[in-house]
Amino acid sequence: MKHISKLILLWALMIAATASAEAPYDGIYYPAGAQDWSCNIAELGGDIGALGVVDSVLYGLENTCDLDNPTQIRDMEATLYDAHCSGEGFTDTHRLMLMTSDNGIYVIQNGYVVEWELCR
């Protein structure tokens, strides 16, 4: 019985560590400096709707990206992902980095950086 309790505890700790590795980016956002932008989760990913990261899915403006293969960037509060994206009649796979900022997160792609501020 002691052995089973130790296995359950180890399993719970492993799940908690995995969840905490992805949790820093989960949230509802709006583009930095944007006026009259919705922070309503019901409008997540819609036209001028909330932006977000929820359960390893990035919700952009009328598109979504499944974020796979997270790679923590050494000595940075940043994670590199394989992003499998679709929306408005297109599909694409590319690398995407999320990095914490003072007000939310940076969404970094090849040649492009945008800051999303956390909805409060």
N, C-alpha and C positions, 0 to 999 in steps of 0.2 A: 504494500500500500504506500509506503514511503517513496518507493521508486516511481510510482505513478504520479504522486503529488509533485515530485521534482520535475518530471517530464511535462506536466501541465504548466507548472510555473515557468519553465524554460520556454515552452511554446508561447505563453502569454507575453513574456518579455521580448521574444523575437517579433511578434506581431506589433507590439507597441513601438519597437525600434523602427520597423518598416513604416508604420503610420507617421511617426514623427519626422522621418526623412522627407516625406512628401508634403506634410502639413504646412510648412512655412509659406507656401504659395497659394494655398486654398483660400479663396475669398471672392468677393464681388467688388469690381473696380469700375472706374471711368477714366478716359484719357486725361492725362495731366493738363490742367488749365482749361478744360472744356466747360462751357456754360450750358445749363439746361439739359444735362445728360441724365438719363434715368439710372437709378440704383435699385430699381425694383427687380427682384430675382425672377419674377414672372415674365419679364421682358429680356431675360438673359440671351444674348447673342442676336437680338433683333436689331432692326434699323434704329439707331440712336438708343438702343437698349443697353442694359448692363453688360459689362464684360466680366469674364471670370475664369477661375480655375477651380474645378470641382471634381474630385475623385479621378485625377490624372487626365482630365479633359479640359482643354483650353477653349473657351467660348469667345470668339472674336466678333467682329461686325459681320453678321450673316454668314459665319462659317464656324466650324469646329475642328479641333485637332486632338486626336488621341495621342497622348504623350507616353512613349515607351522607352525602355532601356535607359533609365536615369543614370547619369554619371556625375557624381559630385566633383566640382572643380576644387582642386587643392588650394587651401588658404584663401578661399573666397566664399561668400554666401551665395553660391550660384550652382545651378544644375543644368547639364546639357542633356537634351532629349532627342530621340527620333520622333518627329511630328508627322503623323498621318492625317492630312487635312482634307476637308471637303466643304463645299458650299457654292451656291450660285452656279451650278453646272460644271464645277471643276473638282479634280482630286489631285493631290500632290503629296510627296513625301520629302521632307528636308530636315535639317538639323535646326534646333531651336534652343536657346538658353533662357532660363528664368533666373533673375538675380534680385535679391531684396534691395529696396531703396528706402530712404527715410520715410517716404509717404506711401509706399506700396511695393510694386515690383517693376523691374525693367524686363521687357520682352525683346530679346535680341535674336535677330536672324541675319543671314549673310547680307551685309550692306545696309542694315536697317535696325534702329533702336527706337523704342517708344517706351515712355513711362506710363504706367497705369497707377492711379491713386486709389487707395482703398476707400470704399464707400463706408461712411460712418453713420 
